[in-house]
């Protein structure tokens, strides 16, 4: 996370840096029309992530992929 605000929100929500890295590498992206991009885990991203790291870690951390 590159901003102070982002790190604080990540800590308050209990989101690990691993989840952020997964979303950055595998997540889908859309723009919010205000200059920011939103990363999220859609079905395609989850399948790619499961192929890369196996199913169990993804299952355990899946609740944080929608944060």
C-alpha positions as CSV (number, residue, x, y, z in Angstrom):
1,X,0.0,0.0,0.0
2,X,1.6,3.3,-1.0
3,X,-0.3,5.9,1.0
4,X,-0.6,6.5,4.7
5,X,-4.4,6.5,4.5
6,X,-4.4,3.1,2.6
7,X,-2.1,1.5,5.2
8,X,-4.4,2.8,8.0
9,X,-7.5,1.4,6.3
10,X,-5.8,-1.9,5.6
11,X,-4.9,-2.2,9.3
12,X,-8.3,-1.3,10.5
13,X,-10.0,-3.8,8.2
14,X,-7.5,-6.5,9.1
15,X,-6.4,-7.0,5.5
16,X,-3.0,-8.6,5.1
17,X,-0.4,-7.4,2.6
18,X,-0.6,-10.8,0.9
19,X,-4.2,-10.1,0.0
20,X,-3.3,-6.7,-1.4
21,X,-0.5,-8.3,-3.5
22,X,-2.9,-11.0,-4.8
23,X,-5.5,-8.4,-5.8
24,X,-2.8,-6.4,-7.5
25,X,-1.5,-9.4,-9.5
26,X,-4.7,-11.4,-10.2
27,X,-7.6,-9.0,-9.5
28,X,-9.9,-7.4,-12.0
29,X,-9.7,-3.6,-12.3
30,X,-12.2,-0.9,-13.1
31,X,-12.0,2.9,-12.9
32,X,-14.3,4.9,-10.6
33,X,-14.4,8.0,-13.0
34,X,-12.7,10.1,-10.3
35,X,-9.1,9.1,-11.0
36,X,-8.9,6.0,-8.9
37,X,-8.9,2.3,-9.9
38,X,-10.7,-0.3,-8.0
39,X,-9.3,-3.9,-7.8
40,X,-11.6,-6.7,-6.9
41,X,-11.7,-10.5,-7.1
42,X,-14.1,-11.8,-9.7
43,X,-14.5,-15.5,-10.7
44,X,-11.8,-15.4,-13.2
45,X,-9.3,-13.8,-10.8
46,X,-10.1,-16.4,-8.1
47,X,-9.6,-19.3,-10.6
48,X,-6.2,-17.8,-11.7
49,X,-5.2,-17.3,-8.1
50,X,-6.2,-20.9,-7.1
51,X,-4.1,-22.2,-10.0
52,X,-1.1,-20.2,-8.9
53,X,-1.1,-20.8,-5.1
54,X,-3.6,-23.7,-4.7
55,X,-7.1,-23.7,-3.3
56,X,-6.7,-23.8,0.5
57,X,-4.9,-20.5,1.1
58,X,-7.4,-18.8,-1.3
59,X,-10.4,-20.3,0.6
60,X,-9.0,-19.2,4.0
61,X,-8.4,-15.6,2.9
62,X,-11.4,-15.3,0.5
63,X,-13.4,-13.1,2.9
64,X,-10.7,-10.4,2.7
65,X,-10.7,-10.5,-1.1
66,X,-14.0,-8.6,-1.1
67,X,-12.9,-6.0,1.4
